[in-house]
Amino acid sequence: MVKRRAFLRTAGASVVGATALAGCAGEESTDTTPSSSGGFAGTLRVATYSSFTGEGAAGNWLKSVFEAAHPEVTVEFMTPENGLNQYILRQQNGADIDADLYVGLNTAELVRADQEIETPLFESVESDLERAGTVKSGLQIDPDGRAIPYDTGYISLVYDEGEVENPGTFDALTSDAYQGDLIAQNAQQSDPGRAFLLWTIAEKGPDNYLEYWQDLLENDVTILSDWEPAYDAYMNEEAPMVVSYSTDQVFYHGDDVDIQKHQVGFLNDQGYANPEAMALFADADSPDLGRAFMDFVLSSEAQAEIAVRNVQFPAVEGVDPGEEFSQYAYEPPEPVTFAYDELAGNVDGWIEDWAREIAN
């Protein structure tokens, strides 16, 4: 399952050069190696999503640099097809987890794991990490200090300025002017789809969000399974707007790119913050190595690389991913998100009701 945007191979797309970025980050950072320089050895097994580990992706860069700092360590990635669900089921059935870290966890998934299994799936590590305190205020997703954010995206609209104006508000999306113009994702299967659903709940309230979605349906919204097919449909001009990320232009800019097709639209001057976090499995075979890797991910150099390679904002305060990233990445005037305590006991019901009345 593609958790979020993959690095699409399209002509004219431009990404900040990794070499230039590394030089920039190196000049500003004094903590560019893992904070724990002890004699680690062995294999660190990291479960994550596929686009985190592809060629040029953030995961491969992290693996290379961490292994260089610890020559007797091997970082091994696993990309389970069912994501976190695989580990929830294994825990429920008493099977070995067979991984040390999970990278790519969001708040709703953590809530679901806590609700569906009796024994903790993840270990509390916040007090053990030297750099945990550098994470931006407001991004923390776990009151128990298990899941540590490493980047964040803001869900927004991406639209073709040559075909349609920025709707500007949620209500405008249901008007005749935007009939058939929006592509969204299934909240049961897709991170941005779930985030967009939660954003509509934050805006319309738990008692009114389904009525709002009925209005979207009547206005011919298209709902596809996940981000990739939705964005492909948008690029194929099946509709002039798609639910996506406000960092869209970080990837799509340059002389050969029609920037009109990659305009970022915030609704009600908001964007839904969707932090991605990493967590150490409670039954990890290499817990100390896992903690060292997590602390390294929070270093300034790693944060700058992750931002550009993952096309998301750094989770750590004071990190500069470079001039090009800053020019094309947009933060909403008002970030919106649900905290862990707000989702606990609610999110499954919201999604189930949406799936029954809207997706079906």
N, C-alpha and C positions, 0 to 999 in steps of 0.2 A: 504494500500500500504506500503510495506517495503521501508523506505526511504534509508536505508543503511544497513550495515551488521548487522544481528541478532546474538545473542550468540547461535551458533549451539551446540547441545548436541552431541559431538562426543567423543568416547573413547580416552583417552590419551591426550586430550587437556588440557592445563594448563593456568591458569590465576593467576596473582599476588594476593596473599591473601589479602582480604579486611582489616583484622585485622592488618596485618603487615603494610599495606599501611597507614592506619589511624594513627598508631603509628609514622611512619616515618614523615608523613605530620604534625602531631601534634607537633613534636619536632622542625620543621622548621618554622611553621606558627604562627603568633601572631594574626591573624584575622580569627579565625575558627568559629565564630558565625555571624549571620546576623548583618550588621553594624548598622542597625536601630533597637534598642532594645525597641522601643515604644510599647505601649499596643495594638497591633493589635488583631483583632478578626474577625471572619467570614470565608468565603470560597473563596479560590483562584482557579479559573478554568484555567487549563493549557492545551491547545491543542498541541499535539505532535504526533510522530510516535510510532508505537506499540512496537518496540524493545527498546525504551527509558524507558518503564514502566514495562517490564517483571521482573520475579524473579531475584534478584541480579543486576538489571540494574541501571543505573545512576539515573533515575528519582525517583525510589523508595527510594534510599539512600537520595536524596535531600529532598524528602517529609518527611522522618522520622526525619532527623536532623532539618529541618526548623520547623516542628511542635513541636519538643521537645523544641526549643528555644521560640516558641510562642504557649503556650498550648491552647489558644482559637482560633487557626487557623486550618483549614482543607485545605490541598492541594488536589484538585480533578483533575485527568487527564482525558482527552478526546482524542480519537484517530480517527479522521475523516477519513473515507475510501478514500476520494478524497483529503486529505491533504489541502493545502492552497486554492485550487480551491473552496472548499466548502464555505470559507469565502469571497472570491472574488464574488461568485454568490450571497451570502446573502447580501453583501453590494450593489451590483448592483440592487437587488430587494427590497431594503429597509427593509430587515428583521433584527431581532436582531442577533448580532454576537454570543451572549451566551458563551463568553469566555473572559478571561482577558489577557492571554499571549499566544503567539505562540512560540513554541520551535522547532527548526529544519529548520529554514529559510535559503535559500542560495541566492546568488546575483541574479541569473536569475529569481527566484521566486519573489523577491522584485521588480525587474524591471517590470515583467509581471503585478503585482498588481498595480503598479503606472500607467501603460499604460492602463489598462482595467477598472479602476474605477476613477471617478472624485473627490470624496471626500477621504481624507486620510484614509487608513485602520489602520495605526499605528501612535502612538504618539512619538514625539521626546523626548528621555529620557537621552541622553548621559550626558548632563550637570547636571542632577539630581542624577547620580550614583557616589558614592564616589570612586569606583574602576574602573570606565570606562577607566581612563587614564592608567591603567596597561595592557591593551590589547596590544599584540605585534604589532609593526609597520608593516604595510603591510597587516594585516588581516582585517582591517576595510572594510566593504562592503557597507556602506551607508553614503553618504556625508551629509545627514540630521540628522544623529545621532539617528535613530529609531531602527535599527537592530544592536544588540551588539553581536559579536562573543563570543562563549563559548568553542569551540574546533575547530580543523581543521584536516582534513585528506589530504593525498597526493595520488592522483590516480596514479597507476603504473600497471605494469604487475605482476602477480604471476604465476610462471611456475614450471614445474617438471624437475628438473635438470637431472634426470635419463633418460628423454625422449628427451629433447631439450635444446639447449644452449640459453642463454639470447640473443635476437636479437640485442639489443643495440641501434638500430636506427629505426625510423619510416619506412624508405625505406626498411629495411630488412624484415619487416612484409609482404611486398608485393612480396617477392622473392619466388622462387620455394622451397627453403629450409624450408619454413614455411607454405606451402600450407595446408589449413585445420586445422591449429594448434591453432587458436585464437578464443576465445569466448568473445563477447562484449555484451553490453546491449542497449536496445532501448532508445534513447535520449529523446523521448517523455514521457516516463514513469519513468525513472530511474535516480537518482542523479549521480551515477558513470557513467552511460551511457551518460548523458548530459555533465558531466565534461570531459569524454574522447573525445567526439565530439568537445567541445570547445578547448581542447588541440590540436587536429589535425588542427583546424582553426588557432590557435596561431602559429603552426608550418608551415602550408602550405599556409595560407592566405585565406581570404574570396573568392578569385577568383579561388582557386585551390583545396580547401578541398574536393569538391564533386568528382573531378577526382581522388583524392587519395582514397576516399571511394569506388569508382568504382573498383579501383585496388585491394582493400581489398576484395570486393565481388568476383572478378574474381579469387582471391586466396582462396576462400571458407571460409571466415570468417563466424562464426555463430553468429547471433544476437538474443538474448533472451530478454524477457520482462523486467527483473529487476535483481538486484544483486543476490538475493537468488537462483532463478532457474539457473542462469548462473554459480554460484559457485557450486551448486549441480551437474550440468553437468560436471564441471571440476573435482570434487571429484570422480565422477563416471567414470572418465578417457575417456570422450567423446572427449576431446582435451587436449593438454599439457600446454595451456596457457589461462589465463582469465584476463580480466580487473578487478582490485580490488584495495586494499589499501596497502600502504607500511608498515602498522602496522600488516600485516598478521601473522607474527611469534609471536607477543604478545599473540595471542590466540593459535596458533598452534606451540607448542614446548614441549619438555619433552621426557622422556625415551621411551614412547610408540608411539611417533610421528615420521613419516618418514619426516625429515626436508628437504629432497631433493624435496618434493612436494610443498614446501612453500618458494621457493626462490623469492626474490623481484627483479624485473627488471625495471630499469629506462630507458626510451628512450631518446637518445640525452643528457644523464645526467640530465634529467628534470623529474619533477613530477608535476601534476596539483593540486594546492592548492584549496581545496574546503571547506572553513570555514562554520560552522553551527552557526546560530545566533538565538537570542531570541528577541522578540519585543512585546511591550505593545499595545494592541488594543486601538484605539482612543476612543471607546465607552465602555471601561472596567468599570465594576461596582466597582472594588476594585483596583484603580490605585496606591494608596500608598502602598498597600500590594504587588502589582505586582512589583513595583520598589524595595522594600525591598528584595523580592525573587531574582530578577535579580542581585542585588548587592551581595547577598549571593553566587550565582552561580559563581561569579568572585573571591570569596575568595580563598586563597591558598589551604585550605583543600578540598573544593568542586572541585576545578580544578584538583587536584591530583586524586580524586576519579573518576571524570568524565573521565579522560584520560584512566584509566585502565578499568573501567566498560563499556565505550563506544568504547574502542580500537581506540582512536584518540589522537592527540597531544593537550596539553593545549593551550588555547588562551592567557593566561596571562604570562607575563615575569617572569622568575625566579622560576617557579614551577617545583619541582622534583617529578615525579610520582613513583620513586623508581628504584632501580638498575635493576630489572628484566625487567621492561618496557623499560628502556634506552638501555638495551642490545639487545632487539629484535625489536625495532621500528626504522625504517630507514627514514631519511629525505633526499630528493634529493639534489644533489649539486646545482641545479638551480631550485627553485620553479617558476612555471609559473601560472598566472591566469589573467583573464579579470576583470578590475574594473567596477564598476556600470556604469560610463559614457561611457565605451567602449561597454557594452552590450545594453544600452538603445537605442532603435530604430533598433537594429540589431538582437538580440538573437532569437526573434520569427521567423523572416524571415529565419535565418540560419537553425533552427530546422525544419521549414515547408518544406524548400527545401530539406533537408536531408531526411525527412520522405517521401516526394513524389518520390524522385529519388532512395533512398537506401532502406528504410524500406519496401516500397511497391513493 
